[in-house]
């Protein structure tokens, strides 16, 4: 859907979100010793805000 709606910028957005998700989960895994549902929920909310800010900045 990102490709259809945003073209090449959508591909970059998906890549960026995936990269940030991996970094966040590794950080929390090292910091907290594991990843729980609360961590995944917080990461989801942060990534959603990041995606919306990116869309707002680009368009």
PDB file of N, CA, C and O in Angstrom:
ATOM      1  N   UNK A   1       0.822  -1.185   0.000  1.00  0.00           N
ATOM      2  CA  UNK A   1       0.000   0.000   0.000  1.00  0.00           C
ATOM      3  C   UNK A   1       0.874   1.260   0.000  1.00  0.00           C
ATOM      4  O   UNK A   1       0.510   2.274  -0.596  1.00  0.00           O
ATOM      5  N   UNK A   2       2.020   1.187   0.669  1.00  0.00           N
ATOM      6  CA  UNK A   2       2.901   2.358   0.721  1.00  0.00           C
ATOM      7  C   UNK A   2       3.417   2.711  -0.665  1.00  0.00           C
ATOM      8  O   UNK A   2       3.570   3.888  -0.991  1.00  0.00           O
ATOM      9  N   UNK A   3       3.686   1.701  -1.480  1.00  0.00           N
ATOM     10  CA  UNK A   3       4.194   1.956  -2.829  1.00  0.00           C
ATOM     11  C   UNK A   3       3.110   2.602  -3.686  1.00  0.00           C
ATOM     12  O   UNK A   3       3.378   3.539  -4.439  1.00  0.00           O
ATOM     13  N   UNK A   4       1.894   2.095  -3.566  1.00  0.00           N
ATOM     14  CA  UNK A   4       0.794   2.628  -4.374  1.00  0.00           C
ATOM     15  C   UNK A   4       0.480   4.062  -3.972  1.00  0.00           C
ATOM     16  O   UNK A   4       0.268   4.916  -4.834  1.00  0.00           O
ATOM     17  N   UNK A   5       0.450   4.331  -2.682  1.00  0.00           N
ATOM     18  CA  UNK A   5       0.076   5.662  -2.208  1.00  0.00           C
ATOM     19  C   UNK A   5       1.192   6.696  -2.353  1.00  0.00           C
ATOM     20  O   UNK A   5       0.933   7.850  -2.697  1.00  0.00           O
ATOM     21  N   UNK A   6       2.432   6.282  -2.089  1.00  0.00           N
ATOM     22  CA  UNK A   6       3.519   7.258  -2.005  1.00  0.00           C
ATOM     23  C   UNK A   6       4.670   7.021  -2.976  1.00  0.00           C
ATOM     24  O   UNK A   6       5.626   7.796  -2.984  1.00  0.00           O
ATOM     25  N   UNK A   7       4.606   5.982  -3.787  1.00  0.00           N
ATOM     26  CA  UNK A   7       5.661   5.703  -4.761  1.00  0.00           C
ATOM     27  C   UNK A   7       6.978   5.339  -4.095  1.00  0.00           C
ATOM     28  O   UNK A   7       7.006   4.594  -3.116  1.00  0.00           O
ATOM     29  N   UNK A   8       8.062   5.869  -4.633  1.00  0.00           N
ATOM     30  CA  UNK A   8       9.396   5.558  -4.115  1.00  0.00           C
ATOM     31  C   UNK A   8       9.574   6.048  -2.679  1.00  0.00           C
ATOM     32  O   UNK A   8      10.299   5.433  -1.896  1.00  0.00           O
ATOM     33  N   UNK A   9       8.921   7.142  -2.336  1.00  0.00           N
ATOM     34  CA  UNK A   9       8.986   7.650  -0.964  1.00  0.00           C
ATOM     35  C   UNK A   9       8.371   6.649   0.012  1.00  0.00           C
ATOM     36  O   UNK A   9       8.814   6.543   1.155  1.00  0.00           O
ATOM     37  N   UNK A  10       7.355   5.918  -0.436  1.00  0.00           N
ATOM     38  CA  UNK A  10       6.734   4.889   0.393  1.00  0.00           C
ATOM     39  C   UNK A  10       7.677   3.734   0.667  1.00  0.00           C
ATOM     40  O   UNK A  10       7.700   3.191   1.772  1.00  0.00           O
ATOM     41  N   UNK A  11       8.455   3.358  -0.336  1.00  0.00           N
ATOM     42  CA  UNK A  11       9.447   2.297  -0.155  1.00  0.00           C
ATOM     43  C   UNK A  11      10.483   2.737   0.873  1.00  0.00           C
ATOM     44  O   UNK A  11      10.852   1.965   1.757  1.00  0.00           O
ATOM     45  N   UNK A  12      10.948   3.971   0.757  1.00  0.00           N
ATOM     46  CA  UNK A  12      11.908   4.500   1.727  1.00  0.00           C
ATOM     47  C   UNK A  12      11.307   4.526   3.127  1.00  0.00           C
ATOM     48  O   UNK A  12      11.990   4.209   4.100  1.00  0.00           O
ATOM     49  N   UNK A  13      10.040   4.899   3.235  1.00  0.00           N
ATOM     50  CA  UNK A  13       9.367   4.947   4.533  1.00  0.00           C
ATOM     51  C   UNK A  13       9.307   3.565   5.171  1.00  0.00           C
ATOM     52  O   UNK A  13       9.581   3.423   6.363  1.00  0.00           O
ATOM     53  N   UNK A  14       8.955   2.549   4.397  1.00  0.00           N
ATOM     54  CA  UNK A  14       8.893   1.183   4.916  1.00  0.00           C
ATOM     55  C   UNK A  14      10.281   0.731   5.361  1.00  0.00           C
ATOM     56  O   UNK A  14      10.422   0.115   6.418  1.00  0.00           O
ATOM     57  N   UNK A  15      11.304   1.029   4.568  1.00  0.00           N
ATOM     58  CA  UNK A  15      12.675   0.682   4.933  1.00  0.00           C
ATOM     59  C   UNK A  15      13.095   1.395   6.216  1.00  0.00           C
ATOM     60  O   UNK A  15      13.693   0.786   7.103  1.00  0.00           O
ATOM     61  N   UNK A  16      12.783   2.680   6.312  1.00  0.00           N
ATOM     62  CA  UNK A  16      13.142   3.466   7.492  1.00  0.00           C
ATOM     63  C   UNK A  16      12.462   2.922   8.748  1.00  0.00           C
ATOM     64  O   UNK A  16      13.099   2.797   9.794  1.00  0.00           O
ATOM     65  N   UNK A  17      11.194   2.603   8.650  1.00  0.00           N
ATOM     66  CA  UNK A  17      10.466   2.078   9.803  1.00  0.00           C
ATOM     67  C   UNK A  17      11.038   0.727  10.227  1.00  0.00           C
ATOM     68  O   UNK A  17      11.185   0.464  11.420  1.00  0.00           O
ATOM     69  N   UNK A  18      11.356  -0.121   9.267  1.00  0.00           N
ATOM     70  CA  UNK A  18      11.957  -1.414   9.592  1.00  0.00           C
ATOM     71  C   UNK A  18      13.300  -1.268  10.280  1.00  0.00           C
ATOM     72  O   UNK A  18      13.596  -1.982  11.239  1.00  0.00           O
ATOM     73  N   UNK A  19      14.108  -0.347   9.793  1.00  0.00           N
ATOM     74  CA  UNK A  19      15.423  -0.106  10.386  1.00  0.00           C
ATOM     75  C   UNK A  19      15.294   0.426  11.815  1.00  0.00           C
ATOM     76  O   UNK A  19      15.983  -0.044  12.721  1.00  0.00           O
ATOM     77  N   UNK A  20      14.423   1.395  12.011  1.00  0.00           N
ATOM     78  CA  UNK A  20      14.220   1.963  13.351  1.00  0.00           C
ATOM     79  C   UNK A  20      13.649   0.905  14.292  1.00  0.00           C
ATOM     80  O   UNK A  20      14.017   0.868  15.466  1.00  0.00           O
ATOM     81  N   UNK A  21      12.763   0.052  13.802  1.00  0.00           N
ATOM     82  CA  UNK A  21      12.194  -1.012  14.633  1.00  0.00           C
ATOM     83  C   UNK A  21      13.285  -1.965  15.105  1.00  0.00           C
ATOM     84  O   UNK A  21      13.309  -2.348  16.274  1.00  0.00           O
ATOM     85  N   UNK A  22      14.185  -2.350  14.211  1.00  0.00           N
ATOM     86  CA  UNK A  22      15.268  -3.248  14.599  1.00  0.00           C
ATOM     87  C   UNK A  22      16.172  -2.601  15.642  1.00  0.00           C
ATOM     88  O   UNK A  22      16.567  -3.251  16.610  1.00  0.00           O
ATOM     89  N   UNK A  23      16.498  -1.335  15.453  1.00  0.00           N
ATOM     90  CA  UNK A  23      17.361  -0.628  16.404  1.00  0.00           C
ATOM     91  C   UNK A  23      16.673  -0.511  17.763  1.00  0.00           C
ATOM     92  O   UNK A  23      17.296  -0.745  18.798  1.00  0.00           O
ATOM     93  N   UNK A  24      15.393  -0.151  17.762  1.00  0.00           N
ATOM     94  CA  UNK A  24      14.653  -0.027  19.022  1.00  0.00           C
ATOM     95  C   UNK A  24      14.591  -1.350  19.775  1.00  0.00           C
ATOM     96  O   UNK A  24      14.833  -1.391  20.981  1.00  0.00           O
ATOM     97  N   UNK A  25      14.269  -2.425  19.073  1.00  0.00           N
ATOM     98  CA  UNK A  25      14.145  -3.717  19.737  1.00  0.00           C
ATOM     99  C   UNK A  25      15.483  -4.211  20.267  1.00  0.00           C
ATOM    100  O   UNK A  25      15.538  -4.807  21.343  1.00  0.00           O
ATOM    101  N   UNK A  26      16.558  -3.973  19.533  1.00  0.00           N
ATOM    102  CA  UNK A  26      17.883  -4.354  20.046  1.00  0.00           C
ATOM    103  C   UNK A  26      18.248  -3.530  21.282  1.00  0.00           C
ATOM    104  O   UNK A  26      18.819  -4.057  22.238  1.00  0.00           O
ATOM    105  N   UNK A  27      17.923  -2.250  21.261  1.00  0.00           N
ATOM    106  CA  UNK A  27      18.194  -1.391  22.410  1.00  0.00           C
ATOM    107  C   UNK A  27      17.443  -1.892  23.640  1.00  0.00           C
ATOM    108  O   UNK A  27      18.028  -2.035  24.714  1.00  0.00           O
ATOM    109  N   UNK A  28      16.153  -2.157  23.482  1.00  0.00           N
ATOM    110  CA  UNK A  28      15.361  -2.618  24.618  1.00  0.00           C
ATOM    111  C   UNK A  28      15.788  -4.003  25.082  1.00  0.00           C
ATOM    112  O   UNK A  28      15.734  -4.304  26.274  1.00  0.00           O
ATOM    113  N   UNK A  29      16.211  -4.840  24.151  1.00  0.00           N
ATOM    114  CA  UNK A  29      16.664  -6.170  24.533  1.00  0.00           C
ATOM    115  C   UNK A  29      17.925  -6.081  25.390  1.00  0.00           C
ATOM    116  O   UNK A  29      18.053  -6.805  26.378  1.00  0.00           O
ATOM    117  N   UNK A  30      18.846  -5.210  25.026  1.00  0.00           N
ATOM    118  CA  UNK A  30      20.065  -5.036  25.818  1.00  0.00           C
ATOM    119  C   UNK A  30      19.772  -4.327  27.133  1.00  0.00           C
ATOM    120  O   UNK A  30      20.303  -4.701  28.179  1.00  0.00           O
ATOM    121  N   UNK A  31      18.935  -3.314  27.077  1.00  0.00           N
ATOM    122  CA  UNK A  31      18.650  -2.495  28.256  1.00  0.00           C
ATOM    123  C   UNK A  31      17.803  -3.240  29.294  1.00  0.00           C
ATOM    124  O   UNK A  31      18.068  -3.157  30.493  1.00  0.00           O
ATOM    125  N   UNK A  32      16.783  -3.967  28.823  1.00  0.00           N
ATOM    126  CA  UNK A  32      15.847  -4.629  29.729  1.00  0.00           C
ATOM    127  C   UNK A  32      16.071  -6.133  29.838  1.00  0.00           C
ATOM    128  O   UNK A  32      15.457  -6.788  30.680  1.00  0.00           O
ATOM    129  N   UNK A  33      16.933  -6.682  29.005  1.00  0.00           N
ATOM    130  CA  UNK A  33      17.182  -8.111  29.057  1.00  0.00           C
ATOM    131  C   UNK A  33      16.157  -8.936  28.296  1.00  0.00           C
ATOM    132  O   UNK A  33      16.144 -10.161  28.416  1.00  0.00           O
ATOM    133  N   UNK A  34      15.315  -8.305  27.531  1.00  0.00           N
ATOM    134  CA  UNK A  34      14.311  -9.018  26.751  1.00  0.00           C
ATOM    135  C   UNK A  34      13.277  -8.057  26.205  1.00  0.00           C
ATOM    136  O   UNK A  34      13.301  -6.858  26.481  1.00  0.00           O
ATOM    137  N   UNK A  35      12.378  -8.608  25.430  1.00  0.00           N
ATOM    138  CA  UNK A  35      11.331  -7.797  24.818  1.00  0.00           C
ATOM    139  C   UNK A  35       9.986  -8.353  25.253  1.00  0.00           C
ATOM    140  O   UNK A  35       9.715  -9.543  25.091  1.00  0.00           O
ATOM    141  N   UNK A  36       9.147  -7.490  25.806  1.00  0.00           N
ATOM    142  CA  UNK A  36       7.818  -7.902  26.247  1.00  0.00           C
ATOM    143  C   UNK A  36       6.762  -7.257  25.353  1.00  0.00           C
ATOM    144  O   UNK A  36       7.080  -6.477  24.455  1.00  0.00           O
ATOM    145  N   UNK A  37       5.523  -7.591  25.613  1.00  0.00           N
ATOM    146  CA  UNK A  37       4.423  -7.003  24.867  1.00  0.00           C
ATOM    147  C   UNK A  37       4.335  -5.505  25.058  1.00  0.00           C
ATOM    148  O   UNK A  37       3.970  -4.780  24.133  1.00  0.00           O
ATOM    149  N   UNK A  38       4.664  -5.038  26.243  1.00  0.00           N
ATOM    150  CA  UNK A  38       4.655  -3.590  26.495  1.00  0.00           C
ATOM    151  C   UNK A  38       5.698  -2.876  25.639  1.00  0.00           C
ATOM    152  O   UNK A  38       5.446  -1.789  25.118  1.00  0.00           O
ATOM    153  N   UNK A  39       6.857  -3.488  25.501  1.00  0.00           N
ATOM    154  CA  UNK A  39       7.910  -2.904  24.670  1.00  0.00           C
ATOM    155  C   UNK A  39       7.469  -2.874  23.210  1.00  0.00           C
ATOM    156  O   UNK A  39       7.681  -1.880  22.516  1.00  0.00           O
ATOM    157  N   UNK A  40       6.859  -3.955  22.747  1.00  0.00           N
ATOM    158  CA  UNK A  40       6.384  -3.992  21.363  1.00  0.00           C
ATOM    159  C   UNK A  40       5.285  -2.961  21.132  1.00  0.00           C
ATOM    160  O   UNK A  40       5.239  -2.331  20.076  1.00  0.00           O
ATOM    161  N   UNK A  41       4.405  -2.786  22.105  1.00  0.00           N
ATOM    162  CA  UNK A  41       3.352  -1.777  21.988  1.00  0.00           C
ATOM    163  C   UNK A  41       3.920  -0.373  21.931  1.00  0.00           C
ATOM    164  O   UNK A  41       3.472   0.451  21.133  1.00  0.00           O
ATOM    165  N   UNK A  42       4.907  -0.098  22.777  1.00  0.00           N
ATOM    166  CA  UNK A  42       5.541   1.223  22.770  1.00  0.00           C
ATOM    167  C   UNK A  42       6.279   1.457  21.454  1.00  0.00           C
ATOM    168  O   UNK A  42       6.228   2.553  20.897  1.00  0.00           O
ATOM    169  N   UNK A  43       6.960   0.432  20.961  1.00  0.00           N
ATOM    170  CA  UNK A  43       7.670   0.558  19.687  1.00  0.00           C
ATOM    171  C   UNK A  43       6.685   0.821  18.549  1.00  0.00           C
ATOM    172  O   UNK A  43       6.965   1.618  17.654  1.00  0.00           O
ATOM    173  N   UNK A  44       5.548   0.157  18.584  1.00  0.00           N
ATOM    174  CA  UNK A  44       4.526   0.369  17.556  1.00  0.00           C
ATOM    175  C   UNK A  44       4.046   1.806  17.559  1.00  0.00           C
ATOM    176  O   UNK A  44       3.919   2.421  16.500  1.00  0.00           O
ATOM    177  N   UNK A  45       3.780   2.345  18.729  1.00  0.00           N
ATOM    178  CA  UNK A  45       3.308   3.732  18.822  1.00  0.00           C
ATOM    179  C   UNK A  45       4.377   4.717  18.349  1.00  0.00           C
ATOM    180  O   UNK A  45       4.070   5.671  17.635  1.00  0.00           O
ATOM    181  N   UNK A  46       5.623   4.488  18.743  1.00  0.00           N
ATOM    182  CA  UNK A  46       6.712   5.372  18.305  1.00  0.00           C
ATOM    183  C   UNK A  46       6.900   5.329  16.790  1.00  0.00           C
ATOM    184  O   UNK A  46       7.122   6.360  16.154  1.00  0.00           O
ATOM    185  N   UNK A  47       6.810   4.134  16.222  1.00  0.00           N
ATOM    186  CA  UNK A  47       6.980   4.003  14.778  1.00  0.00           C
ATOM    187  C   UNK A  47       5.814   4.617  14.015  1.00  0.00           C
ATOM    188  O   UNK A  47       5.998   5.157  12.924  1.00  0.00           O
ATOM    189  N   UNK A  48       4.632   4.538  14.579  1.00  0.00           N
ATOM    190  CA  UNK A  48       3.479   5.171  13.939  1.00  0.00           C
ATOM    191  C   UNK A  48       3.650   6.690  13.898  1.00  0.00           C
ATOM    192  O   UNK A  48       3.368   7.325  12.882  1.00  0.00           O
ATOM    193  N   UNK A  49       4.112   7.264  15.004  1.00  0.00           N
ATOM    194  CA  UNK A  49       4.360   8.709  15.041  1.00  0.00           C
ATOM    195  C   UNK A  49       5.466   9.076  14.051  1.00  0.00           C
ATOM    196  O   UNK A  49       5.360  10.084  13.352  1.00  0.00           O
ATOM    197  N   UNK A  50       6.520   8.269  13.987  1.00  0.00           N
ATOM    198  CA  UNK A  50       7.601   8.519  13.035  1.00  0.00           C
ATOM    199  C   UNK A  50       7.080   8.504  11.599  1.00  0.00           C
ATOM    200  O   UNK A  50       7.432   9.372  10.801  1.00  0.00           O
ATOM    201  N   UNK A  51       6.253   7.533  11.272  1.00  0.00           N
ATOM    202  CA  UNK A  51       5.700   7.443   9.915  1.00  0.00           C
ATOM    203  C   UNK A  51       4.830   8.653   9.598  1.00  0.00           C
ATOM    204  O   UNK A  51       4.925   9.216   8.507  1.00  0.00           O
ATOM    205  N   UNK A  52       3.994   9.052  10.532  1.00  0.00           N
ATOM    206  CA  UNK A  52       3.125  10.204  10.296  1.00  0.00           C
ATOM    207  C   UNK A  52       3.928  11.494  10.146  1.00  0.00           C
ATOM    208  O   UNK A  52       3.599  12.334   9.308  1.00  0.00           O
ATOM    209  N   UNK A  53       4.978  11.658  10.951  1.00  0.00           N
ATOM    210  CA  UNK A  53       5.833  12.840  10.818  1.00  0.00           C
ATOM    211  C   UNK A  53       6.567  12.851   9.480  1.00  0.00           C
ATOM    212  O   UNK A  53       6.730  13.903   8.862  1.00  0.00           O
ATOM    213  N   UNK A  54       7.007  11.682   9.040  1.00  0.00           N
ATOM    214  CA  UNK A  54       7.676  11.585   7.744  1.00  0.00           C
ATOM    215  C   UNK A  54       6.719  11.965   6.616  1.00  0.00           C
ATOM    216  O   UNK A  54       7.079  12.721   5.713  1.00  0.00           O
ATOM    217  N   UNK A  55       5.510  11.439   6.677  1.00  0.00           N
ATOM    218  CA  UNK A  55       4.511  11.753   5.651  1.00  0.00           C
ATOM    219  C   UNK A  55       4.190  13.239   5.668  1.00  0.00           C
ATOM    220  O   UNK A  55       4.066  13.862   4.613  1.00  0.00           O
ATOM    221  N   UNK A  56       4.057  13.805   6.847  1.00  0.00           N
ATOM    222  CA  UNK A  56       3.769  15.233   6.964  1.00  0.00           C
ATOM    223  C   UNK A  56       4.914  16.078   6.404  1.00  0.00           C
ATOM    224  O   UNK A  56       4.676  17.081   5.731  1.00  0.00           O
ATOM    225  N   UNK A  57       6.145  15.676   6.681  1.00  0.00           N
ATOM    226  CA  UNK A  57       7.301  16.440   6.215  1.00  0.00           C
ATOM    227  C   UNK A  57       7.488  16.337   4.702  1.00  0.00           C
ATOM    228  O   UNK A  57       7.904  17.302   4.061  1.00  0.00           O
ATOM    229  N   UNK A  58       7.187  15.189   4.140  1.00  0.00           N
ATOM    230  CA  UNK A  58       7.421  14.969   2.714  1.00  0.00           C
ATOM    231  C   UNK A  58       6.298  15.540   1.865  1.00  0.00           C
ATOM    232  O   UNK A  58       6.546  16.050   0.772  1.00  0.00           O
ATOM    233  N   UNK A  59       5.079  15.461   2.347  1.00  0.00           N
ATOM    234  CA  UNK A  59       3.946  15.912   1.538  1.00  0.00           C
ATOM    235  C   UNK A  59       3.416  17.157   2.142  1.00  0.00           C
ATOM    236  O   UNK A  59       2.452  17.729   1.633  1.00  0.00           O
TER     237      UNK A  59
END
